[in-house]
Structure formats: structure tokens, C-alpha cells
Amino acid sequence: MKDFLLSRRGPLLGAAIYWLAIAPSRNFARHDGTYIASWLPAGTIEELLTAADFSEWLPLCSALVATNIAFDFSHGAHFFYAVGMASSDLIEACLGALTFRLIFPKARRVETLAEFIAFVASTAIGCSAGGLGGAVANVHFGFAHSFLEGWKTWTLGDGMAAIVVAPVVFEWILKPRSWRGISWVGALEAAAFAGGLGFTIVHLFNAHGGILSPDKSVIIPFLLWAALRFGPRGVALGNLFMTLMIVYFSGHSLRSEE
């Protein structure tokens, strides 16, 4: 983890991860992009800053802010709107990571229940603060009907994304492991897990009322499967996969009804 963050490639790799996190977030938009149900980059930059020393924050923040502005601007956003969004994202991530570090100065990842509670509280504080600037920008540029709507959307969307993405960042990105230990049997089981979970979620939304379906408990065995067979890394990735599918189908089913 330290080698990753201290190396010269750390900010560049962090920017690449951030860019890849932005792209799928656009697919969760409703109302032609004015509502984004889950802003995945919020779950990337805060975790990177939480794991990094304060001396490493400047290059990481610079790379991630530049990436945010470049992505928005390249997709037709007004330059000042892109700057406002990037600034709000930065405030959110820095305040969230700083709050967590003030509570647990020596912690660089979430490992205990107390640290998890502190991380959730810190994320809520950061998202609430970042949402103020984001709401102002969205209202000014016509992407939100009211300040309260814009702030609520930002806070809930970023907060959920940060909590869901955090385990993946901590377990997969900041704690990399060799792929050589994975057997072909394990790979097939992982593929069966992903395929079964994906099929079940699609079936729920197509034939059983979606998130309000009384049969949604059929998802629980898949989470137990991930926990028993794949450990924390499997649960982290499986939970992210499940959340993204549910958010996507929920948003698009609502959009189709309108």
C-alpha cells in the first residue's frame, strides 16, 4: 500500500482508477443526467486519502481533480461547472478523510466496528459539506430544480457510493495480491457466482417488481456464498456488483415509467 501511494506512478494510477470510476457513474443518471444515483468516484478518492500520509495528499488530489475536470469538460460540460464539481468532490473527500484520521490517527483502513462507524460518520460529514457546493453549481447551471433537491441527491448518492466502494479500494487496490493462487476451479466458481447473482437481480426487476419485490431475499444466499467461499475480498466485490446492478435497474425502470 505504501509503495503504491509513494511511487511516482501512484497519482497517475489513482487518476486512471478515478477516470474508470467516473465512466460507469454516468450510466446511473436519470432525467438526462440530472440525477446520478451513485457517484462512484466518491468511493475512490476518500479511501485513497484515508490510506495516504498527509504529505502524499497534494499529488493525489492534484491528479484526481485534473482528471475530474478533464472528464467533465471532454463530455461537454461547461468549464466552470466542471471546476465546481471537482472542487466540491475534493472538499468532500478531504473533509471525510481528515475527520476519520482525526478520530483514528493511526488507522489507514477500516478493520474494526468502531472504525467502520467512524468512517460512515466521516463520509456523511464530507458528503454533506461537498453537497453544498455541488447543489449550488447544479442549480446555477440548470441541473437541479432546487438547492435542497441537489444537496440531497449529492449527499445520498456520494455517501452510498463511498461506503460500498470503500471495501473494494481497501481490499483490491491498496492491498493487491497475486492472481497466481487462483485455480481454474475457483475462477469457474466466481463466474458462476457472478452469473447467478446477475441473473437473479435481472429476473427480480423484470418479473417480480424490482426492489419492492417480496422475493428479494433470494439475493441473501449469494452474499453468504461470497462470504464463505471468497472471504472479505469476494464479499467486497460481490456487494459492489450487486449494488451497481440494483441501482442501475432501479433508476432506469423509474426513468422508463416516466
Buried (B, 14 or more C-beta within 10 A) or exposed (E): BEEBBEEEEBBEBBBEBBBEBBEEBEEBBBBEEBBBBBBBBBBBBBBBBBBBEEEBBEBBBEBBBBBBBBBBBEEEBEEEBBBBBBBBBBBBBBBBBBBBBEBBEEBBBBEEEEBBEBBBBBBBBBBBBBBBBBBBBBBBBEBBEEBEBBBBBBBBBBBBBBBBBBBBBBBBBBBEEEEEEEEEEEEEBBEEBBEEBBEBBEEBBEEBEBEEBEEBEBBEEBBEBBBEEBEBBBBBBBBBBBBBBBBBBBBBBBEEEE
